[in-house]
Amino acid sequence: MKIVFWRFRISRSLLVTCLFITVVILKMAENKSGNQPIEDAVPSDNQSEQTLQLVDISSMGIMDIKLDMRNSRIEIPEQTNYPTSLASRSAATAHDEDKLITILLWNPFFTNEDYYFGIGHQPFVDNECRVQTCRTTRDHSFLNEATAIVIHGPRVDEPLPPYRPQGQLYAYVQAEPHYNGSKTYLPTMGDMFNITMTNRRDSDVYIAYGVVVPSKTAARSRGDAFVSPLNKPKSVVWAVSHCNTPGRRERYVVELRKHIEVDVYGACGTLACPKSDECMDMFTREYKFYLSLENHYCKDYVSEKLYRTLEYDIIPIVFGGADYTKDAPPHSVINILDYPRPKDLADYLDYLSSNETAYNEYFEWKKHYFIEHFRHVIYGGVFCRLCEILHDPDYRYRNYTDLYSWWVDGMCDPNVIGRMARKYNWFEENIKFPIQ
C-alpha cells in the first residue's frame, strides 16, 4: 500500500513537472512566433485536482511562475496587469477625457464665452487639429487640474484666479492694439504670463483676422474673370465710423481728397448706405478703390476690414503697421506709405482707372488663393496651435517678466502720417470733422 502511495506521489510530481515544462516551451514558442496568447490548465484551489481552470498567463514573466513540489501545483502570483477584456477597454475609452489637457478659459473673449472656438474636446476634432488631446472649459472648478489658464486682456477687470497651482501656465490673449486699456491694467500684472496669444507675429500663438489660403480647386478660385474699371463710374470710397483715430488716417484722407474724388460713408461723412449688409456689393459696382485704413499704426496689426474687402472685386488701399507682403495676397493692395504725397497716390489711381490691364493685375491672385476670415475658422487655428504647444515637451516657454514693455512700449506709432506730412510738406493742420 505504501509502495502504491509512493508511486502515486512520484507520478503526480512528474505530471506537474511535465506540465510546467510544457508551459515554458509553449510560452517561448509564442514569444518567438508572435501567435495569440496561450492558455494553460492549472488546478484550482477550490476544486478537485481533476478539475482544470483556464488562466491567461501571457502577460506574466516566466520567473513569476513558481512550482510547489510539496503541494504539486503551480502558484501564479496575484496580477493587476492582465490584458483587459473588451468590456474593460470600452470603459477605459469612455474615461479617456480624463487624459486630455485642460485649457481653462478664465474670462470671455469680449462677450463670447467660447472664444469662437467651442467648449470641450470636440472642437479640437471638428477643426482637424494635428494634436487633438485637449479640451476647453469655462468652469472655474477645473482650476486645480488645468494645464493652462487663458485670460483675455481687455476683460481683466474681472477677478483673476485666487491662487495658482505650481507649474500652471497663464496665456495672455489680445487681438487688438494696446490702446484698448492695456496701459491701465498691464503694469499691475507683473510677470504672470508664460504664453502670449496676440496679433504680434512673434507671439507664442499668432492671432490673425484673416488667412490667405492656396486654392486647390477650381470651384474655390476666381478663374478668368475680368473686371473693367471703365464700367465703374466712381473712384474711391471710404466707409468709416471713427472720425478721430490714434493713427490720424483721417488727416491723410482730407489731403487725398484735394487730388481725387473720395466719397465718405458713415458717421464721418455725408453719405449713407441704406442697407448695411449690401454696402460692399454696391461699392464694388460703383467704385474702383476702397480705403481700408487702420485706426492705429501698430506692429503687425491688420483688422478684419482688409480681409472682407479682398473678397470683392475692388482694390483695397491700405494703411497700417503690418507687413502686407505677408498678410495679403501678392499684388493685391495699394499701400499709401509707398507714395511720398497723397497727390502721388492720386496720380497712380488715375492711371489704374484708365488702364484695364494694370487694374486687373490686382485680381490675378484670386486665381490661386482665397481668403478665410470667419472667426470660428481663425480661432480654430489659434487653439489648435495652443494645444500643440502644451503637448510639446521641448517647447521653451518665455517668462514675460515685463509684459507691459513687450506689448505696449514701441508697439504703436501715432506719428507716421505727421512725419510724412512734415517731410514732404503736404500736411494741413486745420482739419474739421466730420469730413465735409
C-alpha positions in Angstrom: 0.0 0.0 0.0 2.9 2.3 0.9 4.6 1.5 -2.4 1.4 2.3 -4.3 1.0 5.6 -2.5 4.7 6.5 -3.0 4.4 5.7 -6.7 1.3 7.9 -6.9 3.2 10.8 -5.4 6.1 10.3 -7.8 3.7 10.2 -10.7 1.8 13.2 -9.7 5.0 15.2 -9.2 6.3 14.1 -12.6 3.0 15.1 -14.1 3.2 18.6 -12.6 6.9 18.9 -13.7 5.9 17.9 -17.2 3.1 20.4 -17.2 5.4 23.2 -16.1 8.0 22.3 -18.8 5.2 22.3 -21.4 4.0 25.8 -20.3 7.6 27.1 -20.6 8.1 25.6 -24.0 4.8 26.9 -25.4 5.4 30.3 -23.9 8.8 30.5 -25.6 7.3 29.4 -28.9 4.6 32.1 -28.6 7.2 34.9 -28.0 9.2 33.7 -30.9 6.3 33.3 -33.4 4.1 36.2 -32.3 1.0 34.0 -32.1 -2.0 34.7 -29.9 -1.6 34.3 -26.1 -1.8 30.7 -25.0 -4.0 29.3 -22.2 -2.9 26.5 -19.9 -4.6 24.2 -17.4 -3.9 24.8 -13.8 -5.6 23.1 -10.8 -7.9 25.4 -8.8 -7.6 25.9 -5.1 -11.3 25.2 -4.5 -11.8 22.4 -7.0 -10.5 18.8 -7.2 -7.2 18.0 -8.8 -9.1 16.5 -11.8 -10.8 19.9 -12.5 -9.0 22.4 -14.7 -9.2 26.2 -14.7 -8.3 28.4 -17.6 -5.9 31.2 -16.7 -4.3 33.7 -19.2 -0.6 33.8 -18.4 0.6 35.6 -21.4 1.3 38.8 -19.6 3.5 37.2 -16.9 7.2 36.7 -16.8 8.4 33.0 -16.6 10.2 33.7 -13.4 6.9 34.7 -11.8 5.6 31.2 -12.1 6.6 29.0 -9.1 6.5 25.2 -8.9 5.5 23.9 -5.5 6.6 20.3 -5.5 5.2 19.7 -2.0 1.7 20.7 -2.9 2.1 19.5 -6.5 0.7 22.6 -8.1 1.8 25.8 -10.0 1.5 29.0 -8.0 0.6 32.1 -10.0 1.2 35.4 -8.2 -1.7 37.9 -8.0 -1.6 40.2 -11.0 -3.2 43.6 -11.8 -2.0 43.9 -15.3 -3.8 41.2 -17.1 -4.9 42.1 -20.7 -8.2 44.0 -20.4 -11.3 42.4 -21.7 -13.4 44.2 -24.4 -15.7 45.4 -21.7 -13.0 46.9 -19.6 -11.4 48.5 -22.7 -14.7 50.2 -23.5 -14.8 51.5 -20.0 -11.3 52.9 -20.4 -12.2 54.6 -23.6 -15.2 56.2 -22.0 -12.9 57.8 -19.5 -10.2 58.9 -21.9 -11.3 62.5 -21.4 -9.5 62.3 -18.0 -6.3 62.1 -20.0 -6.9 65.3 -22.0 -5.0 68.5 -21.3 -7.5 71.0 -19.8 -7.4 74.6 -21.0 -9.5 76.9 -18.7 -11.0 80.0 -20.4 -11.0 82.2 -17.4 -12.9 85.1 -18.8 -14.9 85.7 -22.0 -13.4 86.9 -25.3 -15.2 90.3 -25.2 -18.8 88.9 -25.0 -18.1 85.5 -26.4 -17.9 82.7 -23.8 -16.1 80.1 -26.0 -13.7 82.3 -27.9 -15.5 81.5 -31.2 -13.9 78.0 -30.8 -16.2 75.9 -28.6 -16.2 74.1 -25.3 -14.9 70.6 -24.6 -12.9 68.2 -26.6 -15.0 68.0 -29.8 -13.9 71.4 -31.2 -10.3 70.1 -31.5 -11.7 67.2 -33.5 -14.0 69.3 -35.6 -11.2 71.7 -36.5 -9.0 68.8 -37.5 -6.2 69.9 -35.2 -2.9 68.0 -35.6 -2.9 67.4 -31.9 -6.5 66.8 -30.5 -5.9 65.6 -27.0 -7.1 68.9 -25.3 -10.3 70.2 -24.0 -11.5 73.7 -23.2 -13.8 74.7 -20.3 -15.2 77.8 -18.7 -15.9 76.0 -15.4 -13.7 77.6 -12.7 -13.9 74.4 -10.6 -11.2 73.0 -13.0 -8.7 75.5 -11.8 -6.5 72.8 -10.0 -6.3 70.4 -12.9 -6.0 73.0 -15.8 -2.6 73.0 -17.5 -3.2 76.4 -18.9 -5.4 79.4 -18.0 -6.4 81.6 -20.9 -7.0 85.2 -19.9 -8.4 87.8 -22.3 -6.6 91.1 -21.6 -9.4 93.6 -22.1 -11.5 91.6 -19.6 -9.1 91.6 -16.7 -11.3 94.0 -14.8 -13.0 90.7 -13.6 -11.4 88.8 -10.7 -8.3 86.8 -11.6 -7.7 83.2 -10.3 -7.4 83.3 -6.5 -4.4 81.1 -6.5 -2.1 79.4 -8.9 -1.1 75.7 -8.7 2.6 75.0 -9.2 3.6 74.6 -12.9 0.3 76.1 -14.2 0.7 78.2 -17.4 -1.0 81.6 -18.0 -1.8 82.6 -21.6 -2.4 86.3 -22.3 -4.9 86.9 -25.2 -5.2 90.2 -27.0 -6.3 90.6 -30.6 -6.5 94.4 -30.7 -3.8 97.1 -30.2 -2.8 98.2 -26.7 -4.9 101.4 -26.9 -7.9 99.3 -25.7 -6.9 99.7 -22.0 -3.6 97.8 -21.9 -1.7 100.8 -20.4 -4.1 100.7 -17.4 -4.0 97.1 -16.3 -0.8 95.5 -17.6 1.6 97.3 -15.2 -0.3 95.7 -12.3 0.1 92.2 -13.6 3.8 91.8 -13.2 5.3 88.5 -14.6 2.1 86.4 -14.6 2.2 85.2 -18.1 4.2 82.4 -19.9 2.3 82.3 -23.2 1.2 85.2 -25.5 -1.7 84.9 -28.0 -1.8 88.2 -29.8 -1.6 89.8 -33.2 2.1 90.2 -32.9 3.9 87.7 -35.2 6.5 86.9 -32.5 3.8 85.8 -30.1 3.7 82.2 -29.0 0.4 81.9 -30.8 -0.2 84.4 -33.6 -3.8 85.7 -34.0 -4.8 87.0 -37.4 -8.1 88.3 -38.5 -7.7 86.6 -41.9 -5.6 83.9 -43.6 -4.6 83.7 -47.3 -5.1 80.1 -48.4 -3.9 78.5 -51.6 -6.8 77.5 -53.8 -6.8 73.8 -54.6 -9.9 73.5 -56.6 -11.4 75.5 -59.5 -14.6 75.9 -57.6 -12.8 78.0 -55.0 -10.7 80.0 -57.4 -11.7 83.0 -59.4 -10.9 81.6 -62.8 -10.5 84.1 -65.7 -13.0 86.8 -64.5 -12.1 90.2 -65.8 -13.0 93.5 -64.1 -13.1 96.6 -66.2 -12.6 99.9 -64.2 -14.2 101.7 -67.1 -17.5 100.2 -66.0 -17.2 101.7 -62.6 -18.3 105.3 -62.7 -16.7 106.5 -59.4 -13.2 106.4 -58.0 -12.6 106.0 -54.2 -14.9 105.1 -51.4 -14.5 105.0 -47.6 -17.0 103.7 -45.1 -15.9 104.9 -41.6 -17.4 105.5 -38.1 -14.4 106.6 -36.0 -13.5 110.1 -37.1 -10.5 110.8 -34.9 -8.1 107.9 -34.5 -4.6 107.4 -32.9 -3.2 106.7 -36.4 -4.5 110.0 -37.8 -5.7 108.3 -41.0 -8.5 111.0 -41.4 -5.9 113.7 -41.9 -4.4 111.8 -44.8 -7.9 111.4 -46.4 -8.5 115.2 -46.2 -5.4 115.8 -48.2 -6.1 113.0 -50.7 -9.5 114.5 -51.5 -7.8 117.5 -52.9 -6.5 115.4 -55.8 -9.1 112.7 -56.4 -12.7 112.0 -55.7 -13.3 110.2 -52.4 -16.8 109.5 -51.2 -17.1 109.1 -47.4 -20.0 107.0 -46.0 -21.0 106.7 -42.3 -20.6 108.8 -39.2 -17.6 110.7 -40.6 -19.1 111.6 -44.0 -22.3 112.9 -45.6 -23.3 109.7 -47.4 -25.2 106.7 -46.1 -25.7 103.2 -47.3 -29.4 102.3 -46.9 -28.8 98.6 -46.3 -25.6 97.9 -44.5 -25.4 94.2 -45.5 -25.4 95.3 -49.1 -22.9 98.1 -48.9 -19.9 96.2 -50.2 -21.9 94.9 -53.2 -22.8 98.5 -54.1 -19.3 99.8 -53.5 -17.9 97.1 -55.8 -20.3 98.0 -58.6 -19.8 101.8 -58.3 -16.2 102.3 -57.2 -12.8 101.2 -58.3 -10.9 101.6 -54.9 -11.8 101.1 -51.3 -9.9 102.8 -48.4 -9.1 100.1 -45.8 -7.2 102.2 -43.3 -6.5 101.0 -39.8 -7.3 103.1 -36.7 -3.8 102.5 -35.4 -0.4 102.2 -36.9 0.7 99.2 -34.7 3.2 96.4 -35.2 1.8 93.5 -37.3 -1.8 94.7 -36.8 -4.3 94.0 -39.6 -8.0 94.2 -38.8 -10.9 92.3 -40.5 -11.7 95.2 -42.8 -8.9 94.3 -45.2 -9.9 90.6 -45.5 -13.6 91.5 -46.1 -12.6 93.9 -48.8 -10.3 91.4 -50.5 -13.3 89.1 -51.1 -14.7 91.7 -53.6 -13.6 92.9 -56.9 -12.4 96.3 -55.6 -8.8 97.2 -54.9 -8.0 97.9 -51.2 -5.9 101.0 -50.3 -4.3 100.2 -47.0 -2.6 102.0 -44.1 -1.2 100.2 -41.1 1.8 98.7 -39.3 1.6 95.3 -40.9 3.9 93.8 -43.5 1.3 93.5 -46.3 3.6 91.2 -48.3 2.9 88.6 -45.6 -0.6 89.5 -44.6 -2.2 90.0 -48.0 -2.0 88.0 -51.3 0.7 89.1 -53.8 0.0 92.3 -55.6 -3.5 92.7 -54.1 -3.3 96.0 -52.2 -2.0 99.6 -52.6 -0.2 100.9 -49.5 -0.4 104.7 -49.0 3.1 104.7 -47.4 4.6 103.7 -50.7 3.8 107.2 -52.0 5.5 110.3 -50.6 2.5 112.5 -51.0 -1.3 112.0 -51.3 -1.0 113.5 -54.8 1.4 110.8 -55.9 -1.1 108.2 -54.8 -3.9 110.0 -56.6 -1.9 110.1 -59.8 -1.4 106.3 -59.7 -5.0 105.7 -59.0 -5.9 107.8 -62.1 -3.5 105.7 -64.1 -5.1 102.4 -63.0 -8.6 103.8 -63.6 -7.8 104.2 -67.3 -5.7 101.0 -67.8 -7.8 97.8 -67.7 -4.8 95.5 -67.9 -2.9 97.2 -65.0 -6.1 97.4 -62.9 -6.8 93.6 -63.4 -3.4 92.6 -62.3 -4.6 93.4 -58.7 -7.0 90.5 -59.0 -4.7 87.9 -60.5 -4.1 86.4 -57.1 -7.7 85.2 -56.9 -6.9 82.5 -59.5 -4.5 81.0 -56.9 -5.7 81.9 -53.4 -8.8 82.6 -51.4 -9.4 84.4 -48.1 -10.5 82.8 -44.9 -11.7 85.2 -42.3 -14.6 83.7 -40.4 -13.9 83.9 -36.7 -14.7 80.2 -35.9 -12.0 79.2 -38.5 -9.4 81.7 -37.3 -9.8 80.8 -33.7 -9.9 77.1 -34.6 -6.3 77.5 -35.8 -5.4 79.5 -32.6 -6.5 76.8 -30.2 -5.1 74.0 -32.3 -1.7 75.7 -32.0 -2.1 76.2 -28.3 -2.8 72.5 -27.9 0.3 71.6 -29.8 2.5 73.8 -27.6 1.1 72.4 -24.4 1.9 68.9 -25.7 5.4 69.7 -26.9 7.9 68.6 -24.2 10.7 70.7 -25.9 8.7 74.0 -26.2 10.6 76.7 -24.4 8.1 78.9 -22.6 9.1 82.5 -22.2 8.9 84.2 -18.8 7.4 87.6 -19.7 8.8 89.5 -16.7 7.5 92.7 -18.1 4.6 92.1 -20.4 3.8 95.8 -20.4 7.1 96.6 -22.1 6.7 93.8 -24.7 3.1 94.6 -25.6 3.0 98.4 -25.2 6.4 100.1 -25.5 7.1 100.8 -29.1 4.2 98.7 -30.3 2.3 101.6 -32.0 3.4 104.8 -33.7 0.8 107.6 -33.8 3.1 110.0 -35.8 3.6 108.2 -39.1 1.2 110.4 -41.0 2.6 113.6 -39.3 6.2 112.7 -40.1 5.3 112.1 -43.8 3.4 115.4 -44.0 6.3 117.4 -42.5 8.9 115.6 -44.6 7.1 116.1 -47.8 5.4 119.4 -46.9 1.8 118.4 -47.6 0.2 118.3 -44.1 -2.8 120.6 -43.5 -3.1 121.5 -39.8 -6.6 123.0 -39.8 -8.9 120.0 -40.3 -12.5 119.8 -39.3 -14.5 116.6 -38.8 -16.8 115.1 -39.9 -15.4 115.3 -43.4 -17.5 117.6 -45.5 
